[in-house]
Amino acid sequence: MGQEATAAFIQLDVSDNPANYVTAEAYADRSGRVQVRVSNRSPVALAAVQLEVAAVIGGGIQRRSLRVGSLPAGGFADLATGLAFPRDSSWTPDMMSAVVTGAAP
């Protein structure tokens, strides 16, 4: 498939299958603040990337919806979620998750 055909296909497919083109990884920084790295794996710039983030904090699940206005082809962005683990607590990667729920060309 040529580059133009690939780009045209992605523009059609990304709305239905955003996770095929964008990844989101939740992590906590040294202070316990939950962050998300959003990566565009496609050769096309994307806009309106939507994410759902969750973390188990204080024995309950806290959720946030986030949106990235634009993400260049092959680019990434690190986002603050507004979630944080309490000071002097410990956390593991399985206590955080991020899911891509939408994107547009």
Secondary structure, 3 states (H helix, E strand, C coil): CCHHHHHHHHHHHCCCCHHHCEEEEEEECCCCEEEEEEEECCCCCEEEEEEEEEEEECCEEEEEEEEEEEECCCCEEEEEEEEECCCCCCCCHHHEEEEEEEEEC
